[in-house]
């Protein structure tokens, strides 16, 4: 896998949202990592990741890609659970933080809309709160990449903020830094339909209500490549 530290994917995926998302997370990487430390997950979130890890390891030793791996905490959890894995993130600053924190694990710069991976090589894909930055017009491209890179029988676990209706939020500032970041809220039904169109069949779905400082419910969708 090649790190494209300067150039984002070309062609139809070379869009503004990739550049603004990368630049925004580069700006807030250190503060984001401090705000969401390792071990700070909700118990239900942790249990679902653990169940995903068990499903993946039951079906072989192909690696799992943690897409939108950020500071690397979830990639490290997968490793602790015995899953061969690596992280992929659009932000070079996030990748640098993850490599410094977990030097024995692999982290790469890349986009889920154009994965630098051969066909049918992954045992699983984890994308926790990362598809929320992909506009609706490009979500099918990302899910097609999931299908392409997964082996037959491979699982996908998605997590995203949700609500009763779809919506979009734009943030110009976070943690005191100027950013240009869009968030896309989707219903579980929308996500399940888009996964199905990409050839990824629903296995299970879970919704939990917000806790603590959270303002939106969380949805988890587990799908499988037939």
ABEGO torsion letter per residue (X at the ends): XBBBAABBBBEAABBAAAAAAAAAAAAAAAAAAAABBBGABBAAAAAAAAAAAAAAAAAEABBBBBBGAEAGAAAAAAAAAGBBBBBBBABAAAAAAAAAABAABBBBBBBAABBBBBBGABABBBBBGAAAABBAAAAAAAAAAAAAABBBGBBBBBBBBBBABBBBBBBABBGGBBBBBBBBBBBAAAAAAAAAAAGBBBABBBBBBBBEABABBBBBBBBBBX
